[in-house]
């Protein structure tokens, strides 16, 4: 059952829910954020049943027999969706035995599926869950080839059933990283990319009785087979590009492979070609704070990038590629909040509060084509709900309760215990070690 959620003397009060029993929960009185870009609703209600959202908004009746949670004075939002990560693949980056993000000495590339490597018990899962992250896009790192393999969407629940959707997308590196892996030039990388799609299409044709996969193919059969659903438009293709010219080259690929469902990742110079991205209807998972030319392909980087793309009509989500993306997903609301603050800077382009929150909730789900399942508090979506003690885009705010699929999650984690252990050191013996 669910008991009193909030206590003035307890920073993260307990919401006691039994995951083994079906139940209806009504969270009432809070400032409700749907997560679809609409404005927050004062005094709203969220109703969950059997792990799904039934209703959310104002004037929602509380079902008979529902267990009621009073969220007065709090914010109630969908769980945050980390748009691009390596969460669950890495514990300590410098320790090879704990790092499964890349198979640098393996024989396969596109055929790699990260699902078996995801560890729901890496310490970063609990830390980010306590910060309100409930779902994450998890991508491999490209090995020796430009194709990294197939990524997944996971939840951050306190169990071993992390994978929400395996083989959710294929990930490929272009730009500077791709050129390095393809022999040292962008021309080589794009040729390798195009050739791989041609070979996958040939394999697909062979399956339909048309000319088969050629014997002199550069891709092994497993890698080519993994790209068949990509060229058929059945699997999304996440492409890491930063430079405006590279973005345009990716868009041109749609002329030869019209079924491709491309999602651009990184996109530091996207604002320069925002009209073309919008016209192509291609969503973007962008890095929010690339504002310095840290690489030559980012010479036009600006914090106004996302705001300008949004203004041009691009569907934008926030991701964290190569930005502590295995550990610090909890930076996402800070990044979103910074984009809100940019609106106050003369000459800068940011996002409204509603747009910024959507960029870390429904935005990633929309980019991956799963927004009918995840990312918002619309009816039928997964019951991922976070109750906050303040504005979730403010650094001073924190979750007081996190639910994933309608199940209350623990907010405890090793870092919090270390903080509490040494917060007020006393003279004498050190505190005893943990029991577990």
C-alpha positions in Angstrom: 0.0 0.0 0.0 1.0 3.7 -0.2 1.4 5.6 3.0 2.2 9.2 3.6 4.7 10.5 1.1 6.1 13.6 2.6 7.6 14.3 6.0 9.2 17.6 7.0 12.0 15.7 8.8 12.8 13.3 6.0 14.4 14.6 2.8 13.3 11.7 0.7 10.1 10.2 2.2 9.1 6.7 1.4 6.3 5.7 -1.0 5.6 2.1 -0.1 4.3 0.3 -3.2 4.2 -3.5 -3.7 5.3 -4.3 -7.2 3.6 -7.7 -7.0 0.1 -6.3 -6.8 -2.0 -4.4 -9.3 -3.1 -1.1 -8.0 -4.4 2.4 -8.8 -2.5 5.4 -7.6 -3.7 9.0 -7.7 -1.0 11.7 -7.1 -3.0 14.9 -6.3 -2.4 18.6 -5.7 1.0 18.9 -7.4 2.3 21.1 -10.2 1.9 18.6 -13.0 4.2 18.6 -16.1 2.9 16.4 -18.9 6.3 16.5 -20.7 5.0 17.1 -24.2 6.0 20.7 -24.3 2.7 22.0 -22.8 2.8 24.3 -19.7 2.8 23.0 -16.1 -0.7 22.5 -14.6 -1.2 23.9 -11.1 -3.1 21.6 -8.7 -3.1 18.7 -11.1 -3.7 15.0 -10.7 -1.9 12.0 -12.1 -3.6 8.6 -12.1 -1.6 5.4 -12.6 -3.0 1.9 -13.0 -1.0 -1.3 -13.3 2.1 0.6 -14.1 0.6 2.9 -16.8 -0.6 6.4 -16.9 -4.4 6.6 -17.0 -4.9 10.3 -16.9 -3.0 13.5 -16.0 -4.0 17.1 -15.8 -6.6 19.3 -14.1 -10.1 18.2 -13.2 -9.1 14.6 -13.1 -11.4 12.5 -10.9 -9.7 10.2 -8.4 -10.9 6.7 -9.0 -12.8 4.9 -6.2 -10.4 2.8 -4.2 -7.3 4.5 -5.5 -4.4 5.1 -3.1 -3.9 8.8 -2.9 -0.6 10.6 -2.6 -0.8 14.2 -1.7 1.8 16.1 -3.7 0.7 19.6 -2.7 3.6 22.1 -3.0 5.6 19.7 -5.2 6.3 19.3 -8.9 5.1 16.1 -10.5 6.7 15.2 -13.9 7.4 12.2 -16.1 10.8 10.6 -15.4 13.7 12.2 -17.2 14.8 10.4 -20.4 18.6 10.5 -21.0 18.9 11.0 -24.8 22.3 9.4 -25.5 24.4 7.5 -23.0 26.7 4.5 -22.3 25.0 3.8 -19.0 25.3 0.3 -17.8 28.2 -0.5 -20.1 30.9 1.1 -18.0 31.7 1.1 -14.3 35.3 2.5 -14.4 36.3 3.7 -17.8 40.0 3.1 -17.3 39.5 -0.4 -16.1 39.1 -2.6 -19.2 37.4 -5.4 -17.2 34.5 -3.1 -16.3 34.2 -1.3 -19.7 32.0 -3.1 -22.3 31.3 0.0 -24.4 33.6 -1.0 -27.3 34.8 -4.2 -28.9 38.0 -2.7 -30.3 39.6 -6.0 -31.0 36.5 -7.9 -32.2 35.5 -9.2 -35.6 32.1 -7.6 -35.7 30.7 -4.0 -35.9 27.1 -3.4 -37.0 26.1 -6.8 -35.7 27.1 -6.0 -32.1 24.1 -5.8 -29.8 24.7 -4.0 -26.5 21.9 -5.8 -24.7 23.9 -8.7 -23.1 26.5 -6.2 -21.8 24.2 -3.9 -19.9 24.7 -4.2 -16.2 21.8 -2.6 -14.2 23.8 -2.7 -11.1 26.6 -0.3 -12.1 26.8 2.4 -9.5 25.8 5.1 -12.0 22.3 3.6 -12.4 21.4 4.2 -8.7 23.0 7.6 -8.7 21.1 8.8 -11.8 17.8 7.2 -10.7 18.0 9.2 -7.5 18.3 12.3 -9.7 15.1 11.6 -11.5 16.4 9.7 -14.6 14.1 6.8 -15.3 15.0 5.8 -19.0 18.1 6.1 -21.1 19.3 5.6 -24.7 22.4 3.3 -24.5 24.7 3.2 -27.5 28.0 1.3 -28.0 31.2 3.0 -28.9 32.4 2.3 -32.5 35.3 -0.2 -32.5 37.7 -0.2 -35.5 34.9 0.4 -38.0 32.5 3.3 -38.3 29.5 1.2 -37.2 29.3 0.7 -33.5 26.4 -1.7 -33.4 22.8 -1.8 -32.1 21.9 0.2 -29.0 19.0 -0.2 -26.5 16.6 1.8 -24.5 16.7 0.8 -20.8 15.0 1.7 -17.5 16.8 2.5 -14.3 14.7 0.4 -12.1 16.2 -1.4 -9.1 16.1 -4.9 -10.7 17.8 -6.9 -13.4 15.1 -6.3 -16.1 16.6 -3.2 -17.5 16.1 -3.5 -21.2 12.9 -1.7 -22.4 13.7 -2.2 -26.1 16.7 -4.1 -27.4 18.1 -3.5 -30.9 16.4 -0.2 -30.8 18.7 1.5 -33.3 22.0 1.2 -35.2 24.8 3.7 -34.3 27.4 5.0 -36.8 30.3 7.4 -36.4 31.0 10.0 -39.1 32.8 13.3 -38.9 36.3 13.3 -37.4 35.8 10.1 -35.4 34.4 8.3 -38.4 37.2 9.5 -40.8 39.8 8.2 -38.3 38.3 4.8 -38.3 37.8 4.7 -42.0 41.5 5.3 -43.0 41.9 9.0 -42.3 39.5 11.0 -44.4 35.8 11.9 -44.5 35.7 10.8 -48.2 36.7 7.3 -47.0 34.2 7.3 -44.2 31.3 8.3 -46.3 32.3 5.7 -49.0 32.5 3.0 -46.3 29.1 4.1 -45.0 27.4 4.1 -48.4 29.0 0.8 -49.4 27.8 -0.9 -46.2 24.2 0.3 -47.0 24.5 -1.0 -50.5 25.7 -4.4 -49.3 22.9 -4.6 -46.8 20.4 -3.7 -49.5 21.9 -6.5 -51.7 21.5 -9.0 -48.9 17.9 -7.9 -48.4 17.3 -8.3 -52.1 18.7 -11.8 -51.9 16.2 -12.6 -49.2 13.5 -11.6 -51.7 14.9 -13.7 -54.6 16.8 -10.8 -56.1 20.6 -10.6 -56.7 22.1 -11.9 -53.5 24.8 -10.5 -51.1 28.0 -10.4 -53.2 30.8 -12.9 -52.5 33.4 -10.1 -52.6 31.5 -8.0 -50.0 33.6 -6.0 -47.5 31.1 -6.6 -44.7 30.8 -10.0 -43.1 27.4 -11.5 -43.4 26.4 -10.8 -39.8 27.2 -7.1 -40.1 25.4 -6.8 -43.4 22.3 -8.6 -41.9 22.3 -6.2 -39.0 22.0 -3.3 -41.5 19.1 -4.8 -43.4 16.4 -3.4 -41.1 18.2 -0.1 -41.3 18.0 0.2 -45.1 14.4 -1.1 -45.0 13.4 1.6 -42.5 12.6 -0.8 -39.8 15.3 0.3 -37.4 16.5 3.9 -36.7 20.0 4.9 -37.7 21.7 7.2 -35.2 24.5 9.1 -36.9 27.1 11.1 -35.0 28.0 14.3 -36.9 29.0 17.7 -35.8 30.1 19.7 -38.8 27.4 21.4 -41.0 28.9 20.0 -44.2 28.8 16.5 -42.8 25.2 16.9 -41.8 24.3 17.9 -45.3 26.1 14.8 -46.7 24.0 12.6 -44.4 20.8 14.3 -45.6 21.8 13.5 -49.2 21.9 9.8 -48.4 18.1 9.9 -48.1 18.0 10.5 -51.9 19.6 7.1 -52.5 18.2 5.3 -49.5 14.8 6.9 -49.0 13.6 4.4 -46.3 16.4 5.4 -43.8 15.0 6.7 -40.5 17.9 8.9 -39.5 18.5 10.6 -36.2 21.4 13.0 -35.9 23.5 13.0 -32.8 25.8 15.7 -31.5 25.1 18.3 -34.2 27.2 21.2 -32.9 26.9 23.1 -36.1 23.3 22.1 -36.8 22.1 25.8 -36.5 23.9 26.6 -39.7 21.8 24.1 -41.7 18.7 24.0 -39.4 16.3 24.8 -42.3 17.6 21.8 -44.3 17.3 19.5 -41.2 13.8 20.6 -40.6 12.8 20.2 -44.2 14.1 16.6 -44.1 12.0 15.9 -41.0 15.0 14.4 -39.3 15.1 14.6 -35.4 18.2 15.6 -33.5 19.7 14.4 -30.2 22.0 17.4 -29.6 24.7 18.3 -27.1 23.3 21.2 -25.2 26.5 23.1 -24.1 28.9 22.8 -27.0 29.8 26.4 -27.2 33.6 26.3 -27.9 35.5 24.9 -30.9 37.0 22.0 -29.0 37.5 20.2 -32.3 37.8 21.5 -35.9 34.4 20.1 -36.7 32.9 22.3 -34.0 34.3 25.7 -35.0 30.8 27.2 -35.2 29.6 25.7 -31.9 27.3 27.9 -29.8 25.0 27.4 -26.9 22.3 28.9 -29.1 22.5 25.9 -31.4 19.5 24.0 -29.9 17.4 27.2 -29.6 18.0 28.1 -33.2 17.3 24.6 -34.5 14.1 24.5 -32.5 13.1 27.9 -33.9 13.6 26.5 -37.4 11.2 23.7 -36.7 13.7 20.9 -35.9 12.6 18.2 -33.4 15.3 18.4 -30.8 16.2 16.3 -27.7 19.1 16.7 -25.4 21.9 14.0 -25.4 25.3 13.7 -23.8 27.5 12.0 -26.4 31.1 11.9 -25.1 30.2 14.1 -22.2 30.5 11.9 -19.1 27.8 9.8 -20.9 28.4 6.7 -18.8 28.0 8.3 -15.4 26.6 11.9 -15.2 23.3 11.7 -16.9 21.9 13.8 -14.1 23.5 16.9 -15.8 20.6 16.7 -18.2 18.1 19.0 -16.2 21.0 21.4 -15.6 21.6 21.6 -19.3 17.9 22.1 -20.0 17.7 24.8 -17.4 20.7 26.6 -19.0 18.8 26.7 -22.3 15.9 28.3 -20.5 18.3 30.9 -19.0 19.7 31.7 -22.4 16.5 33.4 -23.3 17.6 36.2 -21.0 20.9 36.7 -22.7 20.8 39.4 -25.4 21.3 37.9 -28.9 21.1 34.3 -27.7 18.5 31.7 -28.5 17.3 29.3 -25.9 14.2 27.3 -25.1 11.1 28.0 -23.1 10.7 26.1 -19.9 8.1 23.8 -21.5 10.3 23.1 -24.5 13.4 22.5 -22.4 11.7 19.9 -20.2 10.3 18.1 -23.2 13.8 17.9 -24.6 14.7 15.6 -21.7 11.5 13.7 -21.4 9.4 13.1 -24.5 12.0 14.4 -26.9 14.3 11.4 -26.9 11.3 9.1 -27.0 10.0 10.9 -30.0 13.4 10.7 -31.8 13.4 7.0 -31.4 9.8 6.5 -32.4 8.6 5.2 -29.0 6.8 8.3 -27.7 3.6 6.4 -27.7 5.1 4.2 -24.9 7.4 6.5 -23.0 8.5 10.1 -22.2 5.3 11.8 -21.0 2.3 11.6 -18.7 -0.1 11.1 -21.6 -2.5 8.2 -21.1 -1.1 4.8 -22.0 2.5 5.8 -21.4 4.7 3.9 -18.9 4.1 5.0 -15.3 7.5 6.8 -14.9 6.8 9.6 -12.5 9.1 11.8 -10.4 7.9 14.0 -7.5 10.3 16.9 -6.9 10.7 19.3 -4.0 11.0 22.2 -6.5 11.4 23.2 -10.1 13.2 20.2 -11.7 15.3 22.4 -13.9 16.7 24.3 -10.9 20.0 22.9 -9.3 18.6 23.3 -5.8 15.7 20.9 -6.5 15.8 17.1 -6.0 13.4 14.2 -6.3 11.5 13.0 -3.2 10.0 10.0 -5.0 10.7 8.2 -8.2 8.5 5.6 -9.8 9.3 3.4 -12.8 6.5 1.5 -14.4 4.4 2.5 -11.4 6.8 0.9 -8.9 8.4 3.1 -6.3 12.2 3.1 -6.6 14.9 3.5 -3.8 16.7 6.8 -3.8 19.6 5.4 -1.8 23.0 4.9 -3.5 26.6 4.5 -2.6 27.6 8.1 -3.2 24.8 9.3 -0.8 25.9 6.9 1.9 29.5 8.2 1.5 28.3 11.8 1.8 26.3 11.0 4.9 29.2 9.0 6.4 31.7 11.8 6.2 29.4 14.8 6.3 30.1 15.5 10.0 33.4 13.9 10.9 34.1 13.5 14.6 37.3 12.9 16.5 38.1 9.3 17.2 37.6 6.1 15.3 36.2 6.3 11.7 32.7 5.1 11.1 32.3 1.3 10.5 32.3 0.1 7.0 29.1 -0.7 5.2 27.3 -3.9 5.9 27.0 -4.4 2.2 
